Amino acid sequence: MPISFACKIFSGPATAANRLWRSGRPARVSLLLMFSAFIQVLTARAASVTLAWNPSPSGGVQGYHVYFGSISGFYTGMMDVGGATTMTIPSLAAGQVYYFAITAYDAGGLESEFSNELSYAPAEASVPLSATLQLSQATAGGMVLTVTGPAGRTYDLLASSDLRSWAVIRVVSLSSGGRFDFTDPEAANYPARFYRARETQPAVQLRLAAAQQMVVSVSGQNGVAYDVEASSDLAQWTTIGTVTVPESGGADFVDVNAADYPARFYRTRQN
């Protein structure tokens, strides 16, 4: 870590006897004062930055040190890049401001003064906040619906022929690529067909199974766990099970005690 202190400029040769030391490091002296690099961002991504600077015109330069930290003028990290004049620094936290400066050094380890300081704050990766839907004609007459949005989210695809009544035709879960293609094979059966996508909200549907058991179908977000709650009076609710929604967007829970109640109500709550 660089330490700020006054340094006397020696007129004699730069030997071990006439160097100033602090915390085991030689002080920067005038040997490389001609180095006044202009550091700049060459390329930048959300988690890394590539810096570039002009080489020192002074003779005897062996390489460069890249200093960086989260406080201006106070550098907690250093990288020796040798004779390179570019450097990529990875693993930067989004939203954090970083400060960078460069020094040149000679074979004896003497360094120049710092270059100009550059600051950089990586931004969060751009992610759409909601789904977008694009349509294209399939070769067999069907309609291809392309859904893009945040990875891991689940969406209902709805269709309508009159823009008033909408029906869910597919539940899709976006993979790590944030995209899903679905072909509607029924498109050709309608004189007009409209589509929209909406984020899947937690919901329950009921159907009666054998032996008077009730099947609670839970829809919601992919990978999210939901508690299934039951009540006989809509006042007191009891958790009777938990389901985790798979990629299909729906999961079933069987209430084997449903027949024991004259009335039984159900709801879901995110775990």
C-alpha positions as protocol buffer text, in pm:
chain_id: "A"
residue {
  index: 1
  type: MET
  ca { x: 0 y: 0 z: 0 }
}
residue {
  index: 2
  type: PRO
  ca { x: 152 y: 337 z: -98 }
}
residue {
  index: 3
  type: ILE
  ca { x: 233 y: 567 z: 194 }
}
residue {
  index: 4
  type: SER
  ca { x: 243 y: 944 z: 151 }
}
residue {
  index: 5
  type: PHE
  ca { x: 556 y: 1110 z: 290 }
}
residue {
  index: 6
  type: ALA
  ca { x: 815 y: 1374 z: 198 }
}
residue {
  index: 7
  type: CYS
  ca { x: 1111 y: 1254 z: -2 }
}
residue {
  index: 8
  type: LYS
  ca { x: 1451 y: 1420 z: -47 }
}
residue {
  index: 9
  type: ILE
  ca { x: 1588 y: 1405 z: -400 }
}
residue {
  index: 10
  type: PHE
  ca { x: 1945 y: 1269 z: -400 }
}
residue {
  index: 11
  type: SER
  ca { x: 2191 y: 1405 z: -652 }
}
residue {
  index: 12
  type: GLY
  ca { x: 2419 y: 1103 z: -627 }
}
residue {
  index: 13
  type: PRO
  ca { x: 2372 y: 761 z: -781 }
}
residue {
  index: 14
  type: ALA
  ca { x: 2069 y: 560 z: -674 }
}
residue {
  index: 15
  type: THR
  ca { x: 2236 y: 306 z: -447 }
}
residue {
  index: 16
  type: ALA
  ca { x: 2099 y: 110 z: -154 }
}
residue {
  index: 17
  type: ALA
  ca { x: 2276 y: 354 z: 81 }
}
residue {
  index: 18
  type: ASN
  ca { x: 2094 y: 663 z: -37 }
}
residue {
  index: 19
  type: ARG
  ca { x: 1737 y: 533 z: -74 }
}
residue {
  index: 20
  type: LEU
  ca { x: 1465 y: 633 z: 169 }
}
residue {
  index: 21
  type: TRP
  ca { x: 1264 y: 335 z: 299 }
}
residue {
  index: 22
  type: ARG
  ca { x: 924 y: 319 z: 463 }
}
residue {
  index: 23
  type: SER
  ca { x: 753 y: -9 z: 556 }
}
residue {
  index: 24
  type: GLY
  ca { x: 1013 y: -200 z: 358 }
}
residue {
  index: 25
  type: ARG
  ca { x: 951 y: -11 z: 31 }
}
residue {
  index: 26
  type: PRO
  ca { x: 1190 y: 230 z: -142 }
}
residue {
  index: 27
  type: ALA
  ca { x: 1067 y: 586 z: -178 }
}
residue {
  index: 28
  type: ARG
  ca { x: 985 y: 716 z: -521 }
}
residue {
  index: 29
  type: VAL
  ca { x: 1264 y: 941 z: -642 }
}
residue {
  index: 30
  type: SER
  ca { x: 1333 y: 1152 z: -947 }
}
residue {
  index: 31
  type: LEU
  ca { x: 1481 y: 874 z: -1158 }
}
residue {
  index: 32
  type: LEU
  ca { x: 1157 y: 831 z: -1352 }
}
residue {
  index: 33
  type: LEU
  ca { x: 998 y: 1173 z: -1321 }
}
residue {
  index: 34
  type: MET
  ca { x: 951 y: 1186 z: -1697 }
}
residue {
  index: 35
  type: PHE
  ca { x: 682 y: 920 z: -1665 }
}
residue {
  index: 36
  type: SER
  ca { x: 346 y: 1098 z: -1673 }
}
residue {
  index: 37
  type: ALA
  ca { x: 121 y: 831 z: -1812 }
}
residue {
  index: 38
  type: PHE
  ca { x: -235 y: 909 z: -1902 }
}
residue {
  index: 39
  type: ILE
  ca { x: -438 y: 615 z: -1776 }
}
residue {
  index: 40
  type: GLN
  ca { x: -770 y: 548 z: -1944 }
}
residue {
  index: 41
  type: VAL
  ca { x: -1040 y: 281 z: -1968 }
}
residue {
  index: 42
  type: LEU
  ca { x: -983 y: 78 z: -2282 }
}
residue {
  index: 43
  type: THR
  ca { x: -1281 y: -158 z: -2241 }
}
residue {
  index: 44
  type: ALA
  ca { x: -1525 y: -215 z: -1958 }
}
residue {
  index: 45
  type: ARG
  ca { x: -1776 y: -481 z: -1863 }
}
residue {
  index: 46
  type: ALA
  ca { x: -1997 y: -522 z: -1559 }
}
residue {
  index: 47
  type: ALA
  ca { x: -1736 y: -719 z: -1359 }
}
residue {
  index: 48
  type: SER
  ca { x: -1403 y: -608 z: -1507 }
}
residue {
  index: 49
  type: VAL
  ca { x: -1218 y: -314 z: -1658 }
}
residue {
  index: 50
  type: THR
  ca { x: -924 y: -299 z: -1899 }
}
residue {
  index: 51
  type: LEU
  ca { x: -687 y: -7 z: -1845 }
}
residue {
  index: 52
  type: ALA
  ca { x: -432 y: 135 z: -2091 }
}
residue {
  index: 53
  type: TRP
  ca { x: -155 y: 392 z: -2056 }
}
residue {
  index: 54
  type: ASN
  ca { x: 125 y: 543 z: -2262 }
}
residue {
  index: 55
  type: PRO
  ca { x: 473 y: 395 z: -2203 }
}
residue {
  index: 56
  type: SER
  ca { x: 736 y: 590 z: -2011 }
}
residue {
  index: 57
  type: PRO
  ca { x: 991 y: 768 z: -2234 }
}
residue {
  index: 58
  type: SER
  ca { x: 1261 y: 731 z: -1965 }
}
residue {
  index: 59
  type: GLY
  ca { x: 1544 y: 484 z: -2018 }
}
residue {
  index: 60
  type: GLY
  ca { x: 1585 y: 192 z: -1783 }
}
residue {
  index: 61
  type: VAL
  ca { x: 1216 y: 127 z: -1726 }
}
residue {
  index: 62
  type: GLN
  ca { x: 1162 y: -239 z: -1644 }
}
residue {
  index: 63
  type: GLY
  ca { x: 786 y: -243 z: -1592 }
}
residue {
  index: 64
  type: TYR
  ca { x: 476 y: -92 z: -1441 }
}
residue {
  index: 65
  type: HIS
  ca { x: 271 y: -128 z: -1125 }
}
residue {
  index: 66
  type: VAL
  ca { x: -108 y: -89 z: -1138 }
}
residue {
  index: 67
  type: TYR
  ca { x: -250 y: 39 z: -808 }
}
residue {
  index: 68
  type: PHE
  ca { x: -617 y: 30 z: -720 }
}
residue {
  index: 69
  type: GLY
  ca { x: -851 y: 79 z: -426 }
}
residue {
  index: 70
  type: SER
  ca { x: -1195 y: 202 z: -324 }
}
residue {
  index: 71
  type: ILE
  ca { x: -1074 y: 536 z: -179 }
}
residue {
  index: 72
  type: SER
  ca { x: -919 y: 811 z: -389 }
}
residue {
  index: 73
  type: GLY
  ca { x: -542 y: 826 z: -335 }
}
residue {
  index: 74
  type: PHE
  ca { x: -546 y: 526 z: -100 }
}
residue {
  index: 75
  type: TYR
  ca { x: -465 y: 206 z: -291 }
}
residue {
  index: 76
  type: THR
  ca { x: -510 y: -128 z: -122 }
}
residue {
  index: 77
  type: GLY
  ca { x: -411 y: -344 z: -419 }
}
residue {
  index: 78
  type: MET
  ca { x: -120 y: -357 z: -663 }
}
residue {
  index: 79
  type: MET
  ca { x: -40 y: -564 z: -970 }
}
residue {
  index: 80
  type: ASP
  ca { x: 298 y: -588 z: -1138 }
}
residue {
  index: 81
  type: VAL
  ca { x: 228 y: -609 z: -1512 }
}
residue {
  index: 82
  type: GLY
  ca { x: 590 y: -611 z: -1631 }
}
residue {
  index: 83
  type: GLY
  ca { x: 640 y: -421 z: -1954 }
}
residue {
  index: 84
  type: ALA
  ca { x: 273 y: -436 z: -2061 }
}
residue {
  index: 85
  type: THR
  ca { x: 82 y: -112 z: -2108 }
}
residue {
  index: 86
  type: THR
  ca { x: -265 y: -262 z: -2069 }
}
residue {
  index: 87
  type: MET
  ca { x: -416 y: -453 z: -1779 }
}
residue {
  index: 88
  type: THR
  ca { x: -755 y: -618 z: -1715 }
}
residue {
  index: 89
  type: ILE
  ca { x: -874 y: -614 z: -1355 }
}
residue {
  index: 90
  type: PRO
  ca { x: -1152 y: -870 z: -1295 }
}
residue {
  index: 91
  type: SER
  ca { x: -1405 y: -937 z: -1018 }
}
residue {
  index: 92
  type: LEU
  ca { x: -1519 y: -579 z: -963 }
}
residue {
  index: 93
  type: ALA
  ca { x: -1837 y: -531 z: -760 }
}
residue {
  index: 94
  type: ALA
  ca { x: -2120 y: -352 z: -939 }
}
residue {
  index: 95
  type: GLY
  ca { x: -2195 y: -8 z: -796 }
}
residue {
  index: 96
  type: GLN
  ca { x: -1860 y: 22 z: -614 }
}
residue {
  index: 97
  type: VAL
  ca { x: -1629 y: 307 z: -722 }
}
residue {
  index: 98
  type: TYR
  ca { x: -1269 y: 199 z: -788 }
}
residue {
  index: 99
  type: TYR
  ca { x: -964 y: 423 z: -827 }
}
residue {
  index: 100
  type: PHE
  ca { x: -658 y: 338 z: -1036 }
}
residue {
  index: 101
  type: ALA
  ca { x: -308 y: 480 z: -1087 }
}
residue {
  index: 102
  type: ILE
  ca { x: 12 y: 360 z: -1258 }
}
residue {
  index: 103
  type: THR
  ca { x: 381 y: 384 z: -1171 }
}
residue {
  index: 104
  type: ALA
  ca { x: 690 y: 284 z: -1367 }
}
residue {
  index: 105
  type: TYR
  ca { x: 988 y: 115 z: -1199 }
}
residue {
  index: 106
  type: ASP
  ca { x: 1350 y: 41 z: -1286 }
}
residue {
  index: 107
  type: ALA
  ca { x: 1570 y: -264 z: -1228 }
}
residue {
  index: 108
  type: GLY
  ca { x: 1648 y: -147 z: -875 }
}
residue {
  index: 109
  type: GLY
  ca { x: 1283 y: -120 z: -776 }
}
residue {
  index: 110
  type: LEU
  ca { x: 1270 y: 261 z: -778 }
}
residue {
  index: 111
  type: GLU
  ca { x: 929 y: 390 z: -885 }
}
residue {
  index: 112
  type: SER
  ca { x: 804 y: 700 z: -1054 }
}
residue {
  index: 113
  type: GLU
  ca { x: 532 y: 923 z: -916 }
}
residue {
  index: 114
  type: PHE
  ca { x: 176 y: 811 z: -973 }
}
residue {
  index: 115
  type: SER
  ca { x: 10 y: 876 z: -1304 }
}
residue {
  index: 116
  type: ASN
  ca { x: -319 y: 1062 z: -1315 }
}
residue {
  index: 117
  type: GLU
  ca { x: -587 y: 884 z: -1112 }
}
residue {
  index: 118
  type: LEU
  ca { x: -880 y: 727 z: -1289 }
}
residue {
  index: 119
  type: SER
  ca { x: -1208 y: 622 z: -1125 }
}
residue {
  index: 120
  type: TYR
  ca { x: -1452 y: 366 z: -1254 }
}
residue {
  index: 121
  type: ALA
  ca { x: -1780 y: 224 z: -1118 }
}
residue {
  index: 122
  type: PRO
  ca { x: -1905 y: -97 z: -1280 }
}
residue {
  index: 123
  type: ALA
  ca { x: -2275 y: -90 z: -1350 }
}
residue {
  index: 124
  type: GLU
  ca { x: -2518 y: -373 z: -1295 }
}
residue {
  index: 125
  type: ALA
  ca { x: -2562 y: -594 z: -1599 }
}
residue {
  index: 126
  type: SER
  ca { x: -2856 y: -476 z: -1806 }
}
residue {
  index: 127
  type: VAL
  ca { x: -3149 y: -708 z: -1743 }
}
residue {
  index: 128
  type: PRO
  ca { x: -3500 y: -643 z: -1874 }
}
residue {
  index: 129
  type: LEU
  ca { x: -3742 y: -582 z: -1587 }
}
residue {
  index: 130
  type: SER
  ca { x: -4032 y: -754 z: -1763 }
}
residue {
  index: 131
  type: ALA
  ca { x: -4083 y: -999 z: -2046 }
}
residue {
  index: 132
  type: THR
  ca { x: -4102 y: -897 z: -2411 }
}
residue {
  index: 133
  type: LEU
  ca { x: -4284 y: -1097 z: -2673 }
}
residue {
  index: 134
  type: GLN
  ca { x: -4201 y: -1119 z: -3044 }
}
residue {
  index: 135
  type: LEU
  ca { x: -4393 y: -1307 z: -3313 }
}
residue {
  index: 136
  type: SER
  ca { x: -4272 y: -1479 z: -3628 }
}
residue {
  index: 137
  type: GLN
  ca { x: -4440 y: -1707 z: -3880 }
}
residue {
  index: 138
  type: ALA
  ca { x: -4346 y: -2076 z: -3867 }
}
residue {
  index: 139
  type: THR
  ca { x: -4298 y: -2274 z: -4189 }
}
residue {
  index: 140
  type: ALA
  ca { x: -4596 y: -2503 z: -4114 }
}
residue {
  index: 141
  type: GLY
  ca { x: -4835 y: -2215 z: -4062 }
}
residue {
  index: 142
  type: GLY
  ca { x: -4801 y: -2193 z: -3687 }
}
residue {
  index: 143
  type: MET
  ca { x: -4697 y: -1885 z: -3495 }
}
residue {
  index: 144
  type: VAL
  ca { x: -4365 y: -1872 z: -3309 }
}
residue {
  index: 145
  type: LEU
  ca { x: -4373 y: -1675 z: -2986 }
}
residue {
  index: 146
  type: THR
  ca { x: -4030 y: -1565 z: -2856 }
}
residue {
  index: 147
  type: VAL
  ca { x: -4028 y: -1460 z: -2492 }
}
residue {
  index: 148
  type: THR
  ca { x: -3724 y: -1275 z: -2352 }
}
residue {
  index: 149
  type: GLY
  ca { x: -3680 y: -1153 z: -1997 }
}
residue {
  index: 150
  type: PRO
  ca { x: -3492 y: -1213 z: -1670 }
}
residue {
  index: 151
  type: ALA
  ca { x: -3352 y: -1566 z: -1648 }
}
residue {
  index: 152
  type: GLY
  ca { x: -3531 y: -1801 z: -1413 }
}
residue {
  index: 153
  type: ARG
  ca { x: -3865 y: -1620 z: -1425 }
}
residue {
  index: 154
  type: THR
  ca { x: -4187 y: -1794 z: -1529 }
}
residue {
  index: 155
  type: TYR
  ca { x: -4446 y: -1642 z: -1762 }
}
residue {
  index: 156
  type: ASP
  ca { x: -4797 y: -1725 z: -1880 }
}
residue {
  index: 157
  type: LEU
  ca { x: -4847 y: -1705 z: -2255 }
}
residue {
  index: 158
  type: LEU
  ca { x: -5203 y: -1595 z: -2330 }
}
residue {
  index: 159
  type: ALA
  ca { x: -5398 y: -1590 z: -2655 }
}
residue {
  index: 160
  type: SER
  ca { x: -5720 y: -1419 z: -2759 }
}
residue {
  index: 161
  type: SER
  ca { x: -5927 y: -1385 z: -3075 }
}
residue {
  index: 162
  type: ASP
  ca { x: -6114 y: -1070 z: -2966 }
}
residue {
  index: 163
  type: LEU
  ca { x: -5879 y: -890 z: -2720 }
}
residue {
  index: 164
  type: ARG
  ca { x: -6139 y: -942 z: -2445 }
}
residue {
  index: 165
  type: SER
  ca { x: -6122 y: -1307 z: -2344 }
}
residue {
  index: 166
  type: TRP
  ca { x: -5773 y: -1439 z: -2282 }
}
residue {
  index: 167
  type: ALA
  ca { x: -5669 y: -1800 z: -2223 }
}
residue {
  index: 168
  type: VAL
  ca { x: -5336 y: -1935 z: -2099 }
}
residue {
  index: 169
  type: ILE
  ca { x: -5191 y: -2155 z: -2374 }
}
residue {
  index: 170
  type: ARG
  ca { x: -4851 y: -2225 z: -2218 }
}
residue {
  index: 171
  type: VAL
  ca { x: -4646 y: -2157 z: -1906 }
}
residue {
  index: 172
  type: VAL
  ca { x: -4279 y: -2099 z: -1990 }
}
residue {
  index: 173
  type: SER
  ca { x: -3973 y: -2067 z: -1768 }
}
residue {
  index: 174
  type: LEU
  ca { x: -3677 y: -1873 z: -1902 }
}
residue {
  index: 175
  type: SER
  ca { x: -3340 y: -2048 z: -1887 }
}
residue {
  index: 176
  type: SER
  ca { x: -3003 y: -1885 z: -1818 }
}
residue {
  index: 177
  type: GLY
  ca { x: -3015 y: -1734 z: -2166 }
}
residue {
  index: 178
  type: GLY
  ca { x: -3332 y: -1541 z: -2081 }
}
residue {
  index: 179
  type: ARG
  ca { x: -3520 y: -1663 z: -2388 }
}
residue {
  index: 180
  type: PHE
  ca { x: -3788 y: -1919 z: -2477 }
}
residue {
  index: 181
  type: ASP
  ca { x: -3944 y: -2006 z: -2815 }
}
residue {
  index: 182
  type: PHE
  ca { x: -4294 y: -2155 z: -2831 }
}
residue {
  index: 183
  type: THR
  ca { x: -4487 y: -2248 z: -3144 }
}
residue {
  index: 184
  type: ASP
  ca { x: -4865 y: -2212 z: -3121 }
}
residue {
  index: 185
  type: PRO
  ca { x: -5001 y: -2499 z: -3337 }
}
residue {
  index: 186
  type: GLU
  ca { x: -5356 y: -2357 z: -3313 }
}
residue {
  index: 187
  type: ALA
  ca { x: -5277 y: -2024 z: -3475 }
}
residue {
  index: 188
  type: ALA
  ca { x: -5400 y: -2127 z: -3820 }
}
residue {
  index: 189
  type: ASN
  ca { x: -5743 y: -2221 z: -3678 }
}
residue {
  index: 190
  type: TYR
  ca { x: -5832 y: -1858 z: -3601 }
}
residue {
  index: 191
  type: PRO
  ca { x: -5904 y: -1571 z: -3839 }
}
residue {
  index: 192
  type: ALA
  ca { x: -5730 y: -1345 z: -3587 }
}
residue {
  index: 193
  type: ARG
  ca { x: -5508 y: -1441 z: -3294 }
}
residue {
  index: 194
  type: PHE
  ca { x: -5354 y: -1205 z: -3039 }
}
residue {
  index: 195
  type: TYR
  ca { x: -5089 y: -1285 z: -2782 }
}
residue {
  index: 196
  type: ARG
  ca { x: -4942 y: -1145 z: -2465 }
}
residue {
  index: 197
  type: ALA
  ca { x: -4708 y: -1260 z: -2186 }
}
residue {
  index: 198
  type: ARG
  ca { x: -4748 y: -1195 z: -1815 }
}
residue {
  index: 199
  type: GLU
  ca { x: -4540 y: -1298 z: -1519 }
}
residue {
  index: 200
  type: THR
  ca { x: -4688 y: -1604 z: -1355 }
}
residue {
  index: 201
  type: GLN
  ca { x: -4844 y: -1520 z: -1019 }
}
residue {
  index: 202
  type: PRO
  ca { x: -4902 y: -1772 z: -739 }
}
residue {
  index: 203
  type: ALA
  ca { x: -5241 y: -1935 z: -783 }
}
residue {
  index: 204
  type: VAL
  ca { x: -5425 y: -2251 z: -690 }
}
residue {
  index: 205
  type: GLN
  ca { x: -5675 y: -2468 z: -873 }
}
residue {
  index: 206
  type: LEU
  ca { x: -5865 y: -2760 z: -725 }
}
residue {
  index: 207
  type: ARG
  ca { x: -5981 y: -3093 z: -859 }
}
residue {
  index: 208
  type: LEU
  ca { x: -6130 y: -3392 z: -686 }
}
residue {
  index: 209
  type: ALA
  ca { x: -5932 y: -3714 z: -704 }
}
residue {
  index: 210
  type: ALA
  ca { x: -6017 y: -4071 z: -606 }
}
residue {
  index: 211
  type: ALA
  ca { x: -6117 y: -4149 z: -247 }
}
residue {
  index: 212
  type: GLN
  ca { x: -6246 y: -3791 z: -201 }
}
residue {
  index: 213
  type: GLN
  ca { x: -5895 y: -3655 z: -194 }
}
residue {
  index: 214
  type: MET
  ca { x: -5841 y: -3298 z: -313 }
}
residue {
  index: 215
  type: VAL
  ca { x: -5562 y: -3216 z: -558 }
}
residue {
  index: 216
  type: VAL
  ca { x: -5432 y: -2864 z: -509 }
}
residue {
  index: 217
  type: SER
  ca { x: -5254 y: -2746 z: -826 }
}
residue {
  index: 218
  type: VAL
  ca { x: -5013 y: -2465 z: -745 }
}
residue {
  index: 219
  type: SER
  ca { x: -4875 y: -2237 z: -1016 }
}
residue {
  index: 220
  type: GLY
  ca { x: -4600 y: -1986 z: -960 }
}
residue {
  index: 221
  type: GLN
  ca { x: -4238 y: -1899 z: -1026 }
}
residue {
  index: 222
  type: ASN
  ca { x: -3988 y: -2166 z: -1127 }
}
residue {
  index: 223
  type: GLY
  ca { x: -3783 y: -2292 z: -833 }
}
residue {
  index: 224
  type: VAL
  ca { x: -3987 y: -2104 z: -572 }
}
residue {
  index: 225
  type: ALA
  ca { x: -4131 y: -2295 z: -274 }
}
residue {
  index: 226
  type: TYR
  ca { x: -4491 y: -2226 z: -171 }
}
residue {
  index: 227
  type: ASP
  ca { x: -4675 y: -2330 z: 144 }
}
residue {
  index: 228
  type: VAL
  ca { x: -5019 y: -2481 z: 85 }
}
residue {
  index: 229
  type: GLU
  ca { x: -5256 y: -2363 z: 355 }
}
residue {
  index: 230
  type: ALA
  ca { x: -5606 y: -2490 z: 438 }
}
residue {
  index: 231
  type: SER
  ca { x: -5895 y: -2355 z: 643 }
}
residue {
  index: 232
  type: SER
  ca { x: -6249 y: -2461 z: 731 }
}
residue {
  index: 233
  type: ASP
  ca { x: -6373 y: -2113 z: 828 }
}
residue {
  index: 234
  type: LEU
  ca { x: -6151 y: -1866 z: 632 }
}
residue {
  index: 235
  type: ALA
  ca { x: -6028 y: -1733 z: 967 }
}
residue {
  index: 236
  type: GLN
  ca { x: -5781 y: -1993 z: 1091 }
}
residue {
  index: 237
  type: TRP
  ca { x: -5527 y: -2121 z: 836 }
}
residue {
  index: 238
  type: THR
  ca { x: -5293 y: -2417 z: 873 }
}
residue {
  index: 239
  type: THR
  ca { x: -4998 y: -2509 z: 653 }
}
residue {
  index: 240
  type: ILE
  ca { x: -5062 y: -2861 z: 528 }
}
residue {
  index: 241
  type: GLY
  ca { x: -4771 y: -2895 z: 286 }
}
residue {
  index: 242
  type: THR
  ca { x: -4505 y: -2726 z: 77 }
}
residue {
  index: 243
  type: VAL
  ca { x: -4442 y: -2755 z: -297 }
}
residue {
  index: 244
  type: THR
  ca { x: -4156 y: -2626 z: -509 }
}
residue {
  index: 245
  type: VAL
  ca { x: -4262 y: -2521 z: -856 }
}
residue {
  index: 246
  type: PRO
  ca { x: -4066 y: -2693 z: -1135 }
}
residue {
  index: 247
  type: GLU
  ca { x: -3975 y: -2551 z: -1474 }
}
residue {
  index: 248
  type: SER
  ca { x: -4321 y: -2629 z: -1609 }
}
residue {
  index: 249
  type: GLY
  ca { x: -4464 y: -2363 z: -1376 }
}
residue {
  index: 250
  type: GLY
  ca { x: -4705 y: -2589 z: -1186 }
}
residue {
  index: 251
  type: ALA
  ca { x: -4698 y: -2849 z: -908 }
}
residue {
  index: 252
  type: ASP
  ca { x: -4966 y: -3065 z: -743 }
}
residue {
  index: 253
  type: PHE
  ca { x: -5028 y: -3130 z: -376 }
}
residue {
  index: 254
  type: VAL
  ca { x: -5279 y: -3393 z: -262 }
}
residue {
  index: 255
  type: ASP
  ca { x: -5479 y: -3319 z: 52 }
}
residue {
  index: 256
  type: VAL
  ca { x: -5557 y: -3669 z: 184 }
}
residue {
  index: 257
  type: ASN
  ca { x: -5764 y: -3523 z: 472 }
}
residue {
  index: 258
  type: ALA
  ca { x: -6007 y: -3322 z: 258 }
}
residue {
  index: 259
  type: ALA
  ca { x: -6297 y: -3565 z: 316 }
}
residue {
  index: 260
  type: ASP
  ca { x: -6279 y: -3506 z: 692 }
}
residue {
  index: 261
  type: TYR
  ca { x: -6414 y: -3151 z: 659 }
}
residue {
  index: 262
  type: PRO
  ca { x: -6761 y: -3032 z: 553 }
}
residue {
  index: 263
  type: ALA
  ca { x: -6591 y: -2732 z: 390 }
}
residue {
  index: 264
  type: ARG
  ca { x: -6225 y: -2682 z: 303 }
}
residue {
  index: 265
  type: PHE
  ca { x: -6060 y: -2373 z: 159 }
}
residue {
  index: 266
  type: TYR
  ca { x: -5707 y: -2343 z: 20 }
}
residue {
  index: 267
  type: ARG
  ca { x: -5448 y: -2076 z: -51 }
}
residue {
  index: 268
  type: THR
  ca { x: -5074 y: -2051 z: -119 }
}
residue {
  index: 269
  type: ARG
  ca { x: -4808 y: -1838 z: 41 }
}
residue {
  index: 270
  type: GLN
  ca { x: -4448 y: -1805 z: -73 }
}
residue {
  index: 271
  type: ASN
  ca { x: -4224 y: -1998 z: 163 }
}
